[in-house]
Amino acid sequence: MTRTLAGLCLLLLSAPALAQPETVYFESRDGKTTIVGYLFKPSAAPPHPAVVLLHGRSGPYSLAGNGDCTLVAPTVASPCNAASLSKRHAMWGQYWADRGYLALLADSFGPRGKAHGYGRFTHGDADRDDVDEKTVRPLDAEGALDYLRGRDDVAADRIFLQGWSNGGSTALNVMIRQGARSGFRAALAFYPGCGPAALLEPAISTTTPVTMFLAENDEEVSPAFCLRAADRSRAAGTSTDVTVYPGATHDFDDPGKRRQSVAANQAAKADAMAKAAAFLEAAARTSQ
């Protein structure tokens, strides 16, 4: 027993710790808000392709770790920081960094005094207008694009976009706004809302490839709306891929025990992560 415990301790001590991301600040294109960002850097030599990550309605931080999380300005000390990011965001940031991408997680909520985010089934709350996925958050994503384009270690023509839930809807709205202009090279949307309240237009019309990962048993949003939006987008000429995971639920890629206790979520998470990497690799090889 002692020998086994000693071996386990040695293994834990020798296991590489996840690198904590660098905290950065950049301006939203709204012209008035400084956004907090968390930068996951690859070990390869630059320039790097990059991915902007857009959190969902619950915000970027772990509910278990952020305590009284009142981030009223980026310079104010707060439990909302790089060490208290949710497991999903930390996992994906590291996932991209391990594959040679510079990943930037943008916190749209904290700088606007809403770091806690919003609970389930609160889509109609009036104060959500301050962080609306149609009119506000796309400007933050575009500000992140500007910031990354200004960095010497980023390949300015290979910047991608990924969002979850409300952030997934935001990513789709960024694509609608982008249209035929150059900008993000491709977009990944995980279980986004695709109804009239979530999207700027019924169809996504852009020259940028888009892929969606949907959960068949989503308890938050309807995958049927996204399937119809995808059909309309393809009819408009947009390269739009969709994967629907049977039996999977909202947040299926959350690595926490609750979500991963569902076998369908485990399968969906593994498949989506592999497909996301392949999708960006393929998009990087196409001309823009």
N, C-alpha and C positions, 0 to 999 in steps of 0.2 A: 504493500500500500504506500509506504513512504517513498519507495523508488518511483512508483507511478505518479505520485503527486509532484515529486521533484522533476520528473520528465515533463509533466504538464506545465509546470511553472517555467521551465527552460524554454518550452515551445512558445508560451505566451510572451516571454521576454524577447525572444528572437524574432517574433512575427513583426513585419513592418507596420508601423502605425500610419493611418491615413493622414496625409498632409492637410493641415488646416489651410483653407483658402485665404488669399489676400483680400483685404477690404479696400475697395476703391469707390470713388464717387464720380458721377457724370451727370450732365444736364439732360433732362427730358426735353423733347422738342416742344413741350408746352411753353418753354421760355421762362418758367418760374420755379420749377421744382428740381432740387438736387436729389438724385436717386442713389441709394446705397447699393453697391454691387459686391458680389463675392466671386473672386477670380481663382479658378482652378487651372494651374499651369502644367503643361506636359514637360517631360524631362528632355525631349528631343530638341535639336537645334532649331531656332526659328528661321523663317517665318512659319507660323502655325495657321492651319484653318481654325475657325472659331465657331462656337455655338452660343447663342443667347438663350438662356433658360427663363421661362416665365411661370412663376408659381400659380397655384390655384387659389380659390376663395378663402382657404384657411390660412393663407400667408406662407412665408418661407421657413418659419421657425417651428421647432418642436414644442408642442403644448406642454410636454413634460419638463422642458428645460428653460422656458422663457419667463416664468414667474410673473412679476408685475412688469410686463413688457410695454413700456410707454416711450416709444421712440418718437419724440416730437421734432427732432432735428438731427442730422447725421453726426454732429459734433458732440451731442449729449451722450454721456455714458449710459448704457442700457444693457439689460440681459439679452436683448435681441442683438446677436452678433454672430461671427463666423463659427463660434463654438456651439451655438444653439440651433443650427440649421436642422431641419427635419432629416430623418434618415434617408428619405427618398431623394431629396435634393443633394445631400452629401454623396449618396451613392451614384447618382447620375453625373454629378460634376467630376467625381473621380473616374467614372467609367470613360467619359470623353477624354480626360487628361491622359489616361492610360493608353488611349488610342491615338494620341498625338494632337488632339484638339485643345485649344484654350477655351474653357467654358466660363461664361459669365452669367451668374444668377442675379437677376435684377429684382430688388425689393421695391415694388410699387406702393406697398401699403404702409410700411413703417414711417417713411418721411411725411406721410399725410396723416399721421396719428392713428393709424388703424392696423398696427403690427399684429394684433391678435387675429386679424382676418374676420371671417364670418362663418357661423355654424351652418349645418345642413338645413336646407329648405328655407333659406332666408333671402331668396332671389328677389323678393319684392320690397326689401327694406329701402326706405327712401335715401338713407345716407350712403348707399352704395354708389350714388351718382358721382361721388368724389373720386371713385376708382373704377369707373365704368369701363367695361371691356370693349365698347364701341368707340367711345370718344376720348378716353383718358389714357388707358394702358397702351394702346398702339403708339402713342407719342413717346412713352417710356422705352418701348422696344426700338423705336427708330432712333432715340437718343443713344441707346446702347450700341446700335449699328454705327452711328457717328463716332462714338468713343473708340470702338474697336478699329475702325478704319484709320483712326489717328495714331494707333500704336505701331511702333516699328517692328514688333515681334508677331504681327498678325498679317496673314495674306488677305488683303483687302477685298479680293474678288472671290473669296471662299469663306463667307460668313453665313451660318445657318441659323434657323430659329426652331425652338422646341417649347411647347407649352402644355400644361396639364389643366383639364377642367376649364375654369374661367380663363386661365392662361392659354389653354388650347383655343378657346373662342377668340381670344386676343390675337393669337398667331394667325388664325384664319382672317381676321379683320385687317391685320397688317398686309396679308397677301392681297386682299381686295383693294386696299389703298395703294399697294405697290403696282398692281396692274402689269403693264408692259415695261415699266422702268426697271433699271438695274437696282439691285439692293441685296436682300437676302437671297442666297443661292437655292435654298429649299426650305420647306417647313414641315415639321412633325407636330401633329395635334393629338394628344392623348385624351380620350373621352371628353371632347368639348361639347358645350351646348351649341346647337345648330338651328334653333328656332328663331323666329322674328325678333325676339327680345335680345338675342345674343349676337346676331350677325348683321352687319351693315347692309348686305344685299342677300337675296335668296340664293345666288350662285357666286362662286369664287372665280372671277375671271382674271387670270394672270398667266404670264409666261413662265412662272416659277413652279416647279413640281411640288405637289402637296401629298402627304400621306396621313391617314387617320387610323388610330388604333382604338377600337370601340369595344365596350363590354356588353354582351347580350343581356345580362341581368343587372344592368346599371340602375341603381336606385335613386340616382340624382338627376340624370338627364336621359333623354330618349335617343337611343342609337338610330331609330327609324328616321328622325329628323335629319341626322347626319348622312344617312344613306341617300335620302332624297336630295340633300344639298350636293352630295358627291355626284349624283346623276346629272343634276343641272349644271354643275361645274364642268363635267366632261363634255356635255353638250355645248358648252361655251368655249371649248377648246383647251381647258386646263388639264394638265396631266395630274390625275387624282387617283391615288390608290387608297383602298380601304380594307382593313382587316377587322373582322368581328370575331371576338373570342367567346365561344359557347360556354355558358355557365359562369363567366367572369363577372365581377362586380366593379363598381366605380373604385378608382384608386388601386386597381389590380396590381400595379407595379410597386406599391408601397412595400418595402421589405420587412415591415413590422409583423409580429406574430399573428395579429388578428386577421389581416388580409391574407397572409401567406398560409393560414390554416385551411384555406379553401383551395383544394387541389386545382381547380380551374384557374385560379389566380396565379398559382405557381407556374403552370404551363404557359399562361398568357404573358407573364413577366419575362420568362426566359425567351420566348419567341419574339416578343416585341423588342427586347434589347438587341437581339441579333439582327432583326429586320431593320431597326433604326440605324445601326452601324452600316449595314449594307446599302441602305437607301442614301445615306450621306456620301458614302464612297462613290456610288454610281452618279449622284448629282454633281460631285466634284469633277467627274470626268467629262461631263457634257459642257458644251459652250453656252455662254450666257448672252 
